[in-house]
Amino acid sequence: MSVAPKRSAPQQPAPAPAPAPAPAPAPAPAPAPAPAPAPAPASGASAPAAGPARHVWRRLRRRPAALAAAAVIALLVLLALAAPLVAQLTGQDPNAYHDDLVDSARGGVPLGSFGGISADHWLGVEPGTGRDLLTRLLYGARISLLVALGAVVVQTLVGVGVGLAAALGGRFAGQLIGWFTDVMIALPMLVIGIALTAVVPPDFPRPLLLILVIGLLDWGGTARMVRAQALALRGLDFVDAARLSGRGTFAIARRELLPSLAAPVITYAAIKVPTAIVAEASLSFLGVGVKPPTPSWGQMLSSAQTWFRADPAYVLLPAGLLFVTVLASTVLGDAVRTAIDPREGSRLRVGTRKERTT
């Protein structure tokens, strides 16, 4: 029996593959954002960073008392420097006697009111001698300011040297220098000054003698301050790096410590100026300072004791100038300390004015 062959089902044709979708066009790149404009500097601020001197000046300008004190000191210095010019313009010699301007019957009291003030003698004349008081006050300012500034320079140089030696020397040397500094601070400067000026030959220049005496007897405070500051700086990294690089003690002190000590040293020197002025006036008042006929404020106060009742102007004028000079120097020194000290500057700057918001 024959078997009929099985008929296979007809195969369906395979569907054609769907065409691949065309790739979407790439999006156009977004434009780069424009750079933000730099913020405009606040009013009153300069583009470059201000240096330390400019910061100090800004802090000083914010203190009206400091500006007034600086103006007074500048005026006194200008008048002291112009003393010969003032004497030439007024036609008065500070050492010329005018016996016709004093009343010899009353012991030498100046003729006229207010100490003999006239068109020729703007502040009157000196009792007993008739010398012009204005020119003598100006020449006395030259002596007082010269001695004070010179003494401060001497004591600053000595104090910085001794303080650095105490800080960078060995332990024994530091203790020995510290004890010697304490002895110098404890010594009564006026008593030692009187003893030293009494044994010096009389032909030695008295202004130079006063500069040396005051400067060499009053350096203890500067040395102690420099030693404390140098000990604090000695342990910092930049000093250790200089030591590891092979620099010696003198090179480290000159190139690393002295620049960092400039601010406190200048501050302390500014504060010591009025002390030196008072010391010079005290020595001259006691008769061991500037010798006549060279005028000095302290010397004028010493000779004015006998004329207080007869001619009060002769006492009040040098005393008033001395008071104003010491007060202005003290205020200016305190302002310089506040302006230079970074911690004091930060304390004054933070929280004292509202921040500007844009």
C-alpha positions as CSV (number, residue, x, y, z in Angstrom):
1,M,0.0,0.0,0.0
2,S,1.5,3.1,-1.0
3,V,1.7,6.0,1.4
4,A,1.0,9.3,-0.1
5,P,3.8,11.7,0.7
6,K,3.1,14.4,3.3
7,R,2.8,17.8,1.8
8,S,4.7,20.4,3.7
9,A,3.0,23.7,4.4
10,P,4.1,26.5,2.2
11,Q,6.7,28.7,4.0
12,Q,5.7,32.3,4.5
13,P,8.2,34.8,3.3
14,A,10.3,36.5,6.1
15,P,9.2,40.0,6.7
16,A,11.6,42.6,5.4
17,P,13.5,44.2,8.3
18,A,12.1,47.6,9.2
19,P,14.4,50.3,8.1
20,A,16.6,51.8,10.9
21,P,15.4,55.1,12.0
22,A,17.5,58.0,10.8
23,P,19.8,59.3,13.6
24,A,18.5,62.4,15.2
25,P,20.6,65.4,14.5
26,A,23.0,66.3,17.3
27,P,21.9,69.3,19.2
28,A,23.8,72.4,18.6
29,P,26.3,73.2,21.3
30,A,25.1,75.7,23.9
31,P,26.9,78.9,23.8
32,A,29.5,79.3,26.5
33,P,28.4,81.6,29.3
34,A,29.8,85.0,29.2
35,P,32.4,85.6,32.0
36,A,30.9,87.4,34.9
37,P,32.2,90.9,35.2
38,A,34.6,91.5,38.0
39,P,33.1,93.2,41.0
40,A,33.8,96.8,41.1
41,P,36.0,97.8,44.0
42,A,34.3,99.5,46.9
43,S,34.6,103.3,47.0
44,G,37.7,104.4,48.7
45,A,39.6,101.1,48.1
46,S,42.4,100.9,45.6
47,A,42.9,98.0,43.2
48,P,46.3,96.9,44.5
49,A,46.7,95.7,48.0
50,A,47.7,98.5,50.3
51,G,51.0,98.2,52.0
52,P,51.6,98.2,55.8
53,A,52.5,101.9,55.8
54,R,49.3,102.8,54.1
55,H,47.3,100.7,56.6
56,V,49.1,102.5,59.4
57,W,48.3,105.9,57.9
58,R,44.6,105.0,57.5
59,R,44.4,104.0,61.1
60,L,46.0,107.3,62.2
61,R,43.7,109.3,60.0
62,R,40.7,107.8,61.9
63,R,42.0,109.3,65.2
64,P,41.5,113.1,65.3
65,A,43.5,113.3,68.5
66,A,46.5,111.7,66.7
67,L,46.2,114.2,63.8
68,A,46.1,117.1,66.2
69,A,49.1,115.9,68.1
70,A,51.0,115.3,64.9
71,A,50.2,118.8,63.8
72,V,51.4,120.3,67.1
73,I,54.7,118.3,67.0
74,A,55.2,119.3,63.3
75,L,54.6,123.0,64.2
76,L,57.0,122.9,67.1
77,V,59.7,121.2,65.0
78,L,59.2,123.8,62.2
79,L,59.4,126.7,64.7
80,A,62.5,125.2,66.3
81,L,64.2,124.8,62.9
82,A,63.2,128.3,61.9
83,A,64.5,129.9,65.1
84,P,67.4,131.7,63.4
85,L,65.1,133.0,60.7
86,V,62.6,134.3,63.3
87,A,65.4,136.0,65.2
88,Q,66.6,137.7,62.0
89,L,63.1,138.8,61.0
90,T,62.3,140.2,64.4
91,G,65.8,141.7,64.8
92,Q,66.3,140.1,68.2
93,D,69.3,138.3,69.5
94,P,68.4,135.6,72.1
95,N,71.5,136.4,74.1
96,A,71.4,140.3,73.8
97,Y,70.7,142.2,77.0
98,H,68.3,145.1,77.1
99,D,68.7,146.8,80.5
100,D,66.4,149.6,79.4
101,L,63.5,147.2,79.2
102,V,63.6,146.2,82.9
103,D,62.9,148.2,86.0
104,S,66.1,148.0,88.0
105,A,64.4,149.7,91.0
106,R,62.1,146.7,91.3
107,G,64.8,144.1,90.9
108,G,64.7,143.7,87.2
109,V,60.9,143.3,86.5
110,P,60.1,144.0,82.8
111,L,58.6,147.3,82.1
112,G,55.1,147.3,80.7
113,S,52.2,144.9,81.1
114,F,52.3,141.1,80.5
115,G,56.1,140.8,80.9
116,G,57.0,143.7,78.6
117,I,55.1,142.6,75.5
118,S,55.5,145.1,72.6
119,A,55.8,145.4,68.9
120,D,59.5,144.5,69.1
121,H,59.1,141.7,71.7
122,W,56.0,139.7,70.9
123,L,56.1,137.6,74.1
124,G,57.9,140.0,76.3
125,V,61.4,140.0,77.8
126,E,63.2,138.0,80.3
127,P,63.2,139.5,83.9
128,G,66.6,140.8,85.1
129,T,68.2,140.7,81.6
130,G,65.7,142.0,79.1
131,R,66.5,139.3,76.6
132,D,63.8,138.6,74.0
133,L,61.6,135.8,75.3
134,L,60.2,134.6,71.9
135,T,63.6,133.8,70.4
136,R,64.8,132.2,73.7
137,L,61.8,129.9,73.7
138,L,62.4,128.9,70.1
139,Y,66.1,128.2,70.7
140,G,65.1,126.3,73.8
141,A,62.8,124.2,71.8
142,R,65.8,123.3,69.5
143,I,67.7,122.0,72.6
144,S,64.8,120.1,74.1
145,L,63.8,118.4,70.9
146,L,67.4,117.7,69.9
147,V,68.3,116.1,73.2
148,A,65.1,114.1,73.4
149,L,65.3,112.7,69.9
150,G,69.0,112.0,70.2
151,A,68.6,110.2,73.5
152,V,65.8,108.1,72.1
153,V,68.0,107.0,69.2
154,V,70.9,106.1,71.6
155,Q,68.7,104.1,74.0
156,T,67.0,102.4,71.1
157,L,70.2,101.3,69.5
158,V,71.7,100.1,72.8
159,G,68.4,98.4,73.9
160,V,68.0,96.5,70.6
161,G,71.5,95.3,70.7
162,V,71.3,94.1,74.3
163,G,67.9,92.6,73.9
164,L,69.0,90.5,70.9
165,A,72.1,89.4,72.7
166,A,70.1,88.3,75.6
167,A,67.6,86.4,73.4
168,L,70.1,84.7,71.1
169,G,72.9,84.1,73.5
170,G,73.3,81.1,75.7
171,R,71.3,80.4,78.8
172,F,74.0,81.8,81.1
173,A,74.6,84.9,78.9
174,G,70.8,85.5,78.8
175,Q,70.5,85.4,82.5
176,L,73.5,87.6,83.1
177,I,72.3,90.2,80.6
178,G,68.8,90.0,82.1
179,W,70.1,90.7,85.6
180,F,72.2,93.7,84.3
181,T,69.1,95.1,82.6
182,D,67.1,94.8,85.8
183,V,69.8,96.8,87.6
184,M,69.8,99.5,85.0
185,I,66.0,99.8,85.2
186,A,66.2,100.1,89.0
187,L,68.8,102.8,89.0
188,P,67.4,106.3,89.6
189,M,68.2,108.0,86.3
190,L,68.1,111.6,87.6
191,V,70.4,110.9,90.5
192,I,73.0,109.1,88.3
193,G,72.6,111.8,85.7
194,I,73.4,114.5,88.2
195,A,76.5,112.6,89.4
196,L,77.7,112.0,85.8
197,T,77.2,115.5,84.6
198,A,78.9,116.9,87.7
199,V,82.2,115.1,86.9
200,V,82.4,115.9,83.2
201,P,84.7,118.8,82.2
202,P,82.7,122.0,81.7
203,D,83.9,122.5,78.1
204,F,82.3,119.3,77.0
205,P,79.2,120.1,74.8
206,R,76.2,119.9,77.1
207,P,73.6,118.9,74.6
208,L,75.7,115.9,73.6
209,L,76.3,115.1,77.2
210,L,72.6,115.0,78.0
211,I,72.0,112.8,75.0
212,L,74.6,110.3,76.1
213,V,73.5,110.4,79.8
214,I,69.8,110.0,79.1
215,G,70.3,107.4,76.3
216,L,72.8,105.3,78.2
217,L,70.8,105.2,81.4
218,D,67.3,104.6,80.0
219,W,67.7,101.7,77.6
220,G,66.6,98.9,80.0
221,G,62.9,99.0,79.0
222,T,63.8,98.8,75.3
223,A,66.1,95.8,75.9
224,R,63.5,94.0,78.0
225,M,60.9,94.5,75.3
226,V,63.2,93.4,72.5
227,R,64.3,90.3,74.4
228,A,60.7,89.2,74.9
229,Q,59.8,89.7,71.3
230,A,62.9,88.0,70.0
231,L,62.3,85.0,72.3
232,A,58.7,84.7,70.8
233,L,60.1,84.9,67.3
234,R,63.0,82.5,67.8
235,G,60.8,79.4,67.8
236,L,59.0,80.2,64.6
237,D,59.5,78.2,61.4
238,F,61.2,80.9,59.4
239,V,63.9,81.3,62.1
240,D,64.4,77.5,62.3
241,A,64.7,77.3,58.5
242,A,67.3,80.0,58.5
243,R,69.2,78.2,61.2
244,L,69.1,74.9,59.3
245,S,70.3,76.6,56.2
246,G,73.6,77.3,58.0
247,R,73.2,81.0,58.8
248,G,75.0,82.3,61.9
249,T,73.4,84.0,64.9
250,F,74.3,87.5,63.6
251,A,72.8,86.8,60.2
252,I,69.6,85.5,61.7
253,A,69.3,88.5,63.9
254,R,70.0,90.9,61.1
255,R,68.0,89.3,58.3
256,E,65.2,87.5,60.1
257,L,64.5,89.1,63.5
258,L,65.2,92.8,62.9
259,P,62.5,93.2,60.2
260,S,59.9,91.6,62.5
261,L,61.0,93.8,65.4
262,A,60.7,97.1,63.5
263,A,57.1,97.7,64.5
264,P,57.4,97.2,68.3
265,V,60.7,99.1,68.4
266,I,59.3,102.1,66.6
267,T,56.2,102.0,68.8
268,Y,58.3,101.9,72.0
269,A,60.6,104.7,70.7
270,A,57.6,106.9,70.0
271,I,56.4,106.4,73.6
272,K,59.8,107.2,75.0
273,V,60.1,110.6,73.4
274,P,58.1,112.5,76.1
275,T,60.0,110.7,78.8
276,A,63.3,112.0,77.3
277,I,61.9,115.6,77.0
278,V,60.9,115.5,80.7
279,A,64.4,114.1,81.7
280,E,66.2,116.9,79.8
281,A,64.0,119.5,81.4
282,S,64.5,118.0,84.8
283,L,68.3,117.9,84.5
284,S,68.4,121.5,83.2
285,F,66.0,122.6,86.0
286,L,68.4,121.1,88.6
287,G,71.3,123.1,87.1
288,V,73.2,120.2,85.6
289,G,71.9,120.4,82.0
290,V,72.5,123.1,79.4
291,K,74.5,126.0,80.8
292,P,73.8,129.7,80.2
293,P,73.6,131.6,77.9
294,T,72.3,128.6,75.9
295,P,68.5,128.6,76.4
296,S,66.5,125.6,77.5
297,W,63.0,125.2,78.7
298,G,64.1,123.5,81.9
299,Q,66.8,126.1,82.5
300,M,64.2,128.9,82.0
301,L,61.9,127.2,84.5
302,S,64.8,127.0,87.0
303,S,65.6,130.7,86.7
304,A,61.9,131.7,86.8
305,Q,61.3,130.5,90.4
306,T,62.2,133.9,91.8
307,W,60.0,135.7,89.3
308,F,56.7,133.8,89.7
309,R,54.9,136.6,91.5
310,A,56.5,139.5,89.7
311,D,56.3,138.1,86.2
312,P,54.0,135.0,85.9
313,A,54.4,135.0,82.1
314,Y,58.0,134.1,82.4
315,V,57.0,130.9,84.2
316,L,53.9,130.0,82.3
317,L,55.3,130.3,78.8
318,P,58.1,127.6,79.1
319,A,55.9,125.5,81.3
320,G,53.0,125.6,78.9
321,L,55.2,124.7,75.9
322,L,56.7,121.8,77.9
323,F,53.3,120.6,78.8
324,V,51.9,120.8,75.3
325,T,55.0,119.1,73.8
326,V,54.9,116.2,76.3
327,L,51.1,115.8,75.9
328,A,51.3,115.8,72.1
329,S,54.2,113.4,72.1
330,T,52.3,111.0,74.4
331,V,49.1,111.1,72.4
332,L,51.0,110.6,69.1
333,G,53.0,107.8,70.6
334,D,49.9,106.0,71.8
335,A,48.3,106.5,68.4
336,V,51.3,105.1,66.6
337,R,51.2,102.0,68.9
338,T,47.6,101.5,68.1
339,A,48.1,101.9,64.4
340,I,51.2,99.6,64.1
341,D,50.0,96.8,66.4
342,P,48.2,94.3,64.1
343,R,46.2,92.8,67.0
344,E,45.1,96.3,68.0
345,G,44.3,97.2,64.4
346,S,42.1,94.0,64.0
347,R,40.3,94.8,67.2
348,L,39.5,98.3,66.0
349,R,38.5,97.1,62.6
350,V,36.2,94.2,63.4
351,G,32.8,95.0,64.7
352,T,33.2,98.8,64.7
353,R,31.5,99.6,61.4
354,K,28.8,97.9,59.4
355,E,30.0,95.9,56.4
356,R,28.8,97.2,53.1
357,T,26.5,94.9,51.2
358,T,25.8,95.1,47.5
